[in-house]
């Protein structure tokens, strides 16, 4: 198994660089279920930020991209079930993906709630406002 950095995933998904995108495509398409690529959770958070801010992907496009990654047998996404939960919360709530993932990660770890000072995260990200 080999780890994949955020920039490799961006180039593979966006196909926007004439030199790096073909290399990323060749790399990702060379992976197999027996010898998969590993996507760290930090890369997932970075990827969401890059795709939504730099590439201005819509929420639906972001969800579609992550669902494709999660369904790919040649990739192992760290805490994949938690990422799925974060995506579902994102779709239901309209919150920020990182906030949704933080709340779902805490829940998976057994936390009864996740406290925040961020009103948006409390309203749309599955967290509880510190009062």
C-alpha positions as CSV (number, residue, x, y, z in Angstrom):
1,X,0.0,0.0,0.0
2,X,1.2,3.5,-0.8
3,X,0.0,6.8,0.7
4,X,-1.4,9.5,-1.5
5,X,-1.0,13.2,-0.8
6,X,-3.8,15.7,-1.4
7,X,-2.1,17.2,-4.5
8,X,-2.0,13.8,-6.2
9,X,-5.8,13.5,-5.6
10,X,-6.5,17.0,-6.8
11,X,-4.6,16.4,-10.0
12,X,-6.4,13.1,-10.6
13,X,-9.8,14.5,-9.9
14,X,-9.5,17.9,-11.6
15,X,-7.2,16.9,-14.6
16,X,-6.0,20.5,-14.7
17,X,-2.3,20.2,-15.1
18,X,-0.7,19.0,-18.3
19,X,2.3,17.5,-16.6
20,X,1.1,16.3,-13.2
21,X,-2.5,15.1,-14.1
22,X,-1.3,12.3,-16.5
23,X,1.2,11.2,-13.8
24,X,-1.5,11.2,-11.1
25,X,-3.9,9.3,-13.4
26,X,-1.2,6.7,-14.3
27,X,-0.4,6.3,-10.6
28,X,-4.0,6.0,-9.4
29,X,-5.1,3.7,-12.2
30,X,-2.1,1.4,-11.5
31,X,-3.4,0.7,-8.0
32,X,-5.3,-2.5,-7.3
33,X,-7.5,-3.9,-4.5
34,X,-4.5,-6.1,-3.5
35,X,-2.1,-3.1,-3.6
36,X,-4.3,0.0,-2.9
37,X,-3.5,3.6,-2.3
38,X,-4.1,5.0,1.2
39,X,-5.8,8.3,1.6
40,X,-5.1,9.9,5.1
41,X,-8.0,11.7,6.9
42,X,-6.0,14.9,6.8
43,X,-5.8,14.6,3.0
44,X,-9.6,14.3,2.9
45,X,-10.0,17.5,4.8
46,X,-7.5,19.3,2.7
47,X,-9.1,17.9,-0.5
48,X,-12.5,19.2,0.5
49,X,-11.0,22.7,1.2
50,X,-9.1,22.8,-2.1
51,X,-12.0,21.6,-4.2
52,X,-14.5,23.9,-2.7
53,X,-12.4,27.0,-2.3
54,X,-9.8,26.9,-5.1
55,X,-11.9,25.1,-7.7
56,X,-15.3,26.3,-6.4
57,X,-17.0,22.9,-6.7
58,X,-20.6,22.9,-5.5
59,X,-21.7,20.9,-2.5
60,X,-23.2,18.3,-4.8
61,X,-20.0,18.1,-6.9
62,X,-17.9,17.7,-3.7
63,X,-20.1,15.0,-2.4
64,X,-20.0,13.2,-5.8
65,X,-16.1,13.4,-5.8
66,X,-15.9,12.0,-2.3
67,X,-18.4,9.2,-2.9
68,X,-16.3,8.1,-5.9
69,X,-13.2,8.0,-3.8
70,X,-14.9,6.1,-1.0
71,X,-16.3,3.5,-3.5
72,X,-13.1,2.9,-5.3
73,X,-11.8,-0.5,-4.3
74,X,-8.2,0.5,-5.2
75,X,-8.2,3.2,-2.4
76,X,-8.4,2.8,1.3
77,X,-9.7,6.0,3.0
78,X,-8.7,6.4,6.6
79,X,-11.8,6.3,8.8
80,X,-13.9,5.7,5.7
81,X,-17.1,5.0,7.6
82,X,-16.7,8.3,9.5
83,X,-16.1,10.1,6.2
84,X,-19.3,8.6,4.8
85,X,-21.1,9.9,7.9
86,X,-19.6,13.3,7.5
87,X,-20.8,13.4,3.9
88,X,-24.3,12.5,4.9
89,X,-24.3,15.2,7.6
90,X,-23.0,17.7,5.0
91,X,-25.9,16.8,2.7
92,X,-28.5,17.1,5.4
93,X,-27.2,20.1,7.2
94,X,-25.6,22.4,4.7
95,X,-22.7,22.9,7.0
96,X,-19.0,22.9,6.4
97,X,-17.4,19.5,5.5
98,X,-14.6,19.9,8.1
99,X,-17.1,20.7,10.8
100,X,-19.3,17.8,9.8
101,X,-16.3,15.5,9.8
102,X,-15.1,16.8,13.2
103,X,-18.5,16.1,14.8
104,X,-18.7,12.6,13.2
105,X,-15.2,11.7,14.3
106,X,-16.0,12.7,17.8
107,X,-19.2,10.7,17.7
108,X,-17.3,7.7,16.4
109,X,-14.9,8.0,19.2
110,X,-17.7,7.8,21.7
111,X,-18.3,11.5,22.5
112,X,-21.8,12.4,23.4
113,X,-21.4,15.8,21.8
114,X,-18.8,18.1,20.3
115,X,-18.6,21.6,21.8
116,X,-17.7,24.7,19.8
117,X,-17.7,28.5,19.8
118,X,-18.5,28.4,16.1
119,X,-22.2,29.3,15.6
120,X,-22.2,27.9,12.1
121,X,-20.8,24.6,13.3
122,X,-23.4,24.4,16.0
123,X,-26.2,25.3,13.6
124,X,-25.1,23.2,10.6
125,X,-22.2,21.0,11.6
126,X,-23.6,18.7,14.2
127,X,-21.9,20.4,17.1
128,X,-23.2,22.1,20.3
129,X,-22.5,25.7,21.1
130,X,-20.5,26.4,24.3
131,X,-22.7,28.5,26.5
